[in-house]
Structure formats: C-alpha cells, structure tokens
C-alpha cells in the first residue's frame, strides 16, 4: 500500500456488501417465529450455543463493553503518568 494513499478496495464510505447481507440474513432468522420457538426450547435445555449470540451481534451489533476498576486511581493520575511515592524522593 502506498504510504498515506488508498490504492485499492472499496472507496471510502462504501459499505461492505457481505457484511450488510449477513446482517440482513441474521435479522431475518432472528425474527422467524419457528426459529424463535426452537430457540426457546434450546435455551430451556441449556443447548443454545455461541452461534445464537453471534447472530444477535451480526443483526443488532455487539453491546458496548464497560471497563470498571475498584482502585483509587483518578483520571488525572493516569494522565500524569506513573505515580511517584515519598520513598522515591527520600
């Protein structure tokens, strides 16, 4: 690839056709009454697998992930860099 220049592939802003088709197919499947009825059965039996989750991600997007911590670090301390302690100075 030329440095700083796009030399091939889709033009900027052009949606990926395959992704759009998969998203449409997943949404169609997840809205199918027979599929939903069978999904409920598999969920009750504990037999629903990771494919079920993946279909929801394709159809509706992956939920945002929150990062939480229990430490006592402030944003200002993170921006300032590694903390120095009194032991460092004396």
C-alpha positions as CSV (number, residue, x, y, z in Angstrom):
1,X,0.0,0.0,0.0
2,X,1.3,3.4,-0.9
3,X,2.1,5.4,2.2
4,X,-0.8,7.6,3.1
5,X,-2.8,6.8,-0.1
6,X,-5.5,4.3,-0.6
7,X,-4.7,2.3,-3.7
8,X,-7.4,-0.4,-3.9
9,X,-10.5,-1.9,-2.5
10,X,-13.8,-0.1,-1.7
11,X,-13.9,3.7,-1.9
12,X,-14.1,5.4,1.5
13,X,-17.7,5.3,2.9
14,X,-18.8,2.4,0.7
15,X,-20.5,-0.2,2.9
16,X,-19.2,-3.8,2.8
17,X,-21.9,-5.7,0.9
18,X,-21.1,-9.1,2.5
19,X,-21.5,-7.6,6.0
20,X,-24.8,-6.0,5.0
21,X,-26.1,-9.3,3.6
22,X,-25.1,-11.2,6.7
23,X,-26.7,-8.6,9.0
24,X,-29.9,-8.8,7.0
25,X,-29.9,-12.6,7.0
26,X,-29.3,-12.8,10.7
27,X,-32.1,-10.3,11.5
28,X,-34.4,-12.2,9.2
29,X,-33.6,-15.5,11.0
30,X,-33.9,-14.0,14.5
31,X,-37.4,-12.7,13.6
32,X,-38.6,-16.0,12.3
33,X,-41.4,-17.5,14.5
34,X,-40.2,-21.1,14.1
35,X,-36.6,-20.2,14.8
36,X,-37.6,-18.3,18.0
37,X,-39.8,-21.2,19.2
38,X,-36.9,-23.6,18.7
39,X,-34.5,-21.2,20.4
40,X,-36.7,-21.0,23.5
41,X,-36.6,-24.8,23.7
42,X,-32.8,-24.9,23.3
43,X,-32.4,-22.2,25.9
44,X,-34.5,-24.1,28.4
45,X,-32.5,-27.3,27.7
46,X,-29.2,-25.4,28.0
47,X,-28.3,-26.3,24.4
48,X,-28.1,-22.8,22.9
49,X,-24.6,-22.2,21.8
50,X,-22.3,-19.3,20.8
51,X,-23.8,-19.2,17.3
52,X,-27.0,-17.7,18.9
53,X,-25.0,-14.9,20.4
54,X,-23.1,-14.3,17.2
55,X,-26.3,-14.0,15.2
56,X,-27.6,-11.3,17.6
57,X,-24.2,-9.4,17.2
58,X,-24.5,-9.6,13.4
59,X,-28.1,-8.5,13.4
60,X,-28.1,-5.8,16.0
61,X,-24.5,-5.0,16.8
62,X,-22.3,-6.0,19.7
63,X,-23.2,-4.3,23.0
64,X,-20.6,-1.8,24.3
65,X,-18.3,-3.1,26.9
66,X,-17.8,-1.2,30.1
67,X,-14.5,-1.3,31.9
68,X,-14.7,-0.9,35.7
69,X,-12.0,-0.8,38.3
70,X,-12.0,-0.8,42.0
71,X,-8.8,1.1,42.5
72,X,-8.4,4.6,43.8
73,X,-6.8,6.0,40.7
74,X,-8.2,9.2,39.2
75,X,-8.1,10.2,35.5
76,X,-5.7,12.9,36.4
77,X,-3.3,10.4,37.9
78,X,-3.5,8.2,34.8
79,X,-2.8,11.2,32.5
80,X,0.1,12.4,34.7
81,X,1.9,9.0,34.3
82,X,3.5,6.7,36.8
83,X,2.9,7.7,40.4
84,X,5.8,8.7,42.5
85,X,5.8,8.0,46.2
86,X,7.6,9.5,49.1
87,X,10.1,6.6,49.0
88,X,11.2,7.7,45.5
89,X,12.3,11.1,46.9
90,X,14.0,10.3,50.1
